[in-house]
């Protein structure tokens, strides 16, 4: 059975050669938490889930950070729908460290079912606006389960704020860029000036270093920013050059994100939050089924083309690609090469 039970991307080593009965006997006599969780891991890898309740108890009682994180990693892949319905199984989340919460969220998105969403929403309320890796991980996990980000972005409102800017804020700026000539004089370069430009900090819209230096600015603030154009910059006359931008911040705005609650659900046309989540779940499942169907069709097409060489015309290749929504071009075939060789014979591009 190997590691198939355990979290994708995490290795817990090979299945122990020690007999299952011996591992269980060892578990009865062990007193150290770290030894206990390692024995539980070995038993789970053998496909025996009778120790899961012991794992849950240890996960919620231990004060050892290393033990807790390993417990979480083991629990996520073997957790069932019934386990998720028991809130007492997740008492550890109320006092978990940033690292432990991150471990749980990473495990949830990889291995757990939709029923974990209420726990993620609860964690989101606690970690929102902390600008930590945990916040971003929770947001990504919610996005995976219920398309969270698209929901909040569609319903977010933009408001001007008086506080210092941070990543995620939208600055309206005037700017002008300068480089130095042979006399070390600042000279404005073409295309380097803009007025009333809306820039979302953290979007990486401008060259590296530009947005970072605007973090912490306020309305009506003026600032000079020193940057260097990348060597591969599209305008060759600026590539690799140092530059100075004179920037004025006209306004600082913030996206006010609505919470996913009953009120938001009603605003979106649903009677309850549960109804919104249910429909989102159904849509995600349908999308997954459609994706799997397309992958199977692509595999079948690959097999047919591998097993046959057929004389086809250039036009026939175009019709075939059009009838498949360009899928073949987007997967393992290069459109141009196929068309170039179509009048000779169809061949796989490797």
N, C-alpha and C positions, 0 to 999 in steps of 0.2 A: 504493500500500500504506500510505503514511502512517505513523502511529505505532502501528499495530495490533500490531507486534512488541513494543513497549516497555511498561514497567510501567504499569498503570492508574493514573491520577491524577498521572502524571509527564509533563511535556511536554519533549521534546527538540527542538522546533521542526519546521518543515516539512522535507520531503525536499529535499535539495540539488539544484540544477539542474545541478551539475557532473556530467559523465559518469562512470559507474562506473569505467571504465578509468583516467581521470585521477586519481580518488580513490586508486585502488590504486597508481598510479605515485608519487603524493605520499607514500603510506605507506612506500614503499621508501626514500625519501630523507630522511624526517624523523628528527631526533635528539632532539627534546624530547618527554618523556612526555605532557605535557598536549596538545600538538598531535596526538600519536599516538592517544590515546584519543578525541579529537574526530573524527578521520578514521575510526576504527573505528566510531563511532556513526553517521556518515553512510553508511558502507558497509552496516551492518546495516539501517538504515532503508530501504535500497533492496532489501532481501530477500536479500542475499548473505551467507551464513554461513561462507564460507571463512576469514574472519579470526577466527573464534571462538577457535581455539587461541592465536593471538597475544594476544587479549584475556585469556585465562586466564593465560598467562605473565606478562603485564604486571600483572595483578591480584595475583599471588603474589610478584612481585619488587619492585614499587614501594615506596618509602619516603615518597612524597608522599600525604598524607592525602586531598587533594582528588581526585587521580587514582584512588586506591583506591576511594573512594566512588562515583565515576562508573563505574568498572569493575564494581563490584558491581551497580549499578543496570542496567547493560547486560547483565550476565551472567544475572541471575535470569530474565528473560523468555525467553531463548534457550537456557537450560539444558535438556538432555534427560535421560532416565532413565540413559543410559550415562554422561553427564557426572557424575551424582550418585553413581554406583557407584565412581568413581575418587577415592579419598580425597585423592590428591595435588593434585587441583584445588582443594582447600579448605585448603591450608597456611596461607593468610593468616589464618585464624580463630585460630590458636594465639597470635598476637601482635597481633591487631586491637584498636583502641581501642574505647571504649564506643560512639562514634558509628558506627564501621564495622560493629560487630556489630549495632547497631540497624538500620542500612541493610539488612544481609543478612537479618535476621529479617523485616523489613517486606516485603522482596522475596519471601522464601520463601513467606509466607502468601498473597501475592497471585498468584504466578506459578508456583511450583514444585509438584511432585507429592509424593505421600506418602513417597517415598524420602528426602526431606530430613529426616524425623523423627529419625533417629539423630544427625544434626548438631545439631539443636535440643536433644535430650536431653543431649548432651555440653555444650553451652553452658549449659543449665539448671543442671548440676552446678557450673559455675564461677560463675554469676551469682545463684544462689539466695540469698535473704536479704540481698541487697545493697540492697534497697529503692530501686532505680534504675528509670528508664524501660525499660532493657534487660530487667530481670527481668520486668516486667509484659508487655512485648512478647513475650518468649519464652513466657510462660505463655499468653498469648492465642493465639499461633501454634500451640502444642501443643494447645490446646483446639480450635482449628479443624480440626486434622488427626486427632486421636484421642480427642476428648472427655476430655482430660486432667483438667480441673478437676473434672468429676463423679466421675471415678475416685478422685482423691485425697481429695475431700471425703467420699465414702462410706466411705473406709477410714482417715480421719484419727482419731486418738485425742486426747482433751483431757487435758492434764497441768498441774498447778499449778507455777508457776515463781517463783523468788525475785528475779529480775532486774527492772529497770525496764520498765514497759509501753511498747509501741509499737503502731503501727497493725497490726491483725490479731489482737492479743491480746484475750482476753475477760476483762473486769473484772466481778466481782460487787460491786455497790455498794449503799449506803444513801444516799439523798439527800432533801433538802427544799428547796423553792424559796421565795424571798421577794421581794416588791416593797416599795417605800417608799410610805407614806401621805403625807398633806399635811404632817405633822410630821417628815417624813424618817425615820420609824421603820420598821424592817423588820417586815413583816407576811406571815405564811405565806399563800399563796394556795391555794384548793381544787384538788385534783388534782395538786399539785406535790410530793407525797411518795411515796417508794417504798423498800422494803426487800428486800434479797436479789435485786436486779435484775441480770440478766446482760446486759452491754453489750459488743458487739464494736466495738472502736475502728476508725474508718474506715468504719463502716456507715452513717453519717449518719442514725441512728435519732432522735437528739435534735436540738434546734434548733442552727443554725449556731454554732460556737465552743465548744460544750459538750464534745464529744469531744476536740477539739484540745488543750484545756487539761488533759485527763487523761493525755495522752501523757507518759511519764516518771515516772508515779507508781508506788509500790510497795505491797505488802500492808500493811494497817493504817494507811496514810497518810490524813490528813484534809486536805481542801482546800476553799477557797472559790472559786467560779467566777463570774465576772461575764459576763453575756450580755445580748443584746437580742432580744426576740421579734420575728419578722418582722412587717411592717406588715399582711400578708395572713393572719396567724395565725388559725386557726379560732375560738379563744376571743376574742371581741371585747374583753373586759375586759382582756386581756393584750397584744393586738396593738400592736406598736410600743413596748412598755414595757421599761425596763431591769429586770433581775432578778439576784438572787444565789442561787446554789445552794450549800448546804453538803453536801459529799460525803465519805463515808468509803469507802475501798477495802478490801473484805474479803479478796478474793483476786485474784491475777493468773494467768490460765490461757493456755495456748498450744496451738494445734492442731499436733500432731506429724504431719507429712505423710509418708507412706511414699514411698519412691522407686519409680519405675516400673522394676522389674527382674524377674529370673526368680522371685525369692521372692514378689513381689506377684502376678505372673501365676499362680503356683501357688495362692496364697491365694484368687484369684478363680475357681479351677477350671480353669485352662488348664495344659497341659503345659509350654509355653515362652512366653517373652515374644513371640517371633515369631508364635505362634498367636494371642495376644491382639491384637497389632497388626493381623494379617491380618483377624480377625473385625471389629475396629473399622473398618478400612478398608472392608470389604464393607458394613457397616451404614451408613457415611457415604455410600457410593456409591448404595445403595438409597434413602436419604433424599433425596439429590440428584435421583435419577430421579423419585421420587414428587412432589417439589416442582415439577419441570419439567412433569410430567404435569398437576398441578393448575393450573399457570399457563396451560397450553395450553387446558384445559377452561374456565378463567375467561375467556380471550380469546374462545373460541367462544361462550360465553354472552353476552358483551358484544356480539359481532357480531350475534347473533340478536336481541337486544333493541333494538339500534340500527336494525335493518332492519324491525322490525315493531312495530305497536301492536295489542295484543290485549285484548279485553274479558275481564277476570278478576274473580273474586269475592275478597273479603277472605280467606276461608278457603283459597282456592286459593293465594294468595300465601304464607300460612303453611305450607301443605303443601310448596310448592316450596322455600321456605327451609329447612325441616326436612330435606327429602330431600337438600339440598346442604350439610348440617352448618353452616348459617349462613354459608357462604363468601361469598355475594353481599353480605351485610350487612357482612362484614369487609373487603371490598375497596372497590368503588366505589359501593356503594349504601347509602343511609341507611334502615334498617329502618322507622323510624317514618313517614317521609315516603312510602315505598312503600306501606305498609299504609293510610295515610290516603287516598291517591289510588287505591287498587286498585279500588274499586267504580266509579270513573269510567273510568279507563284506565291501563294500565301505562305509566309514563314514567321516563326516565332522570333521576337526580338529579345535577346538575352543580355 
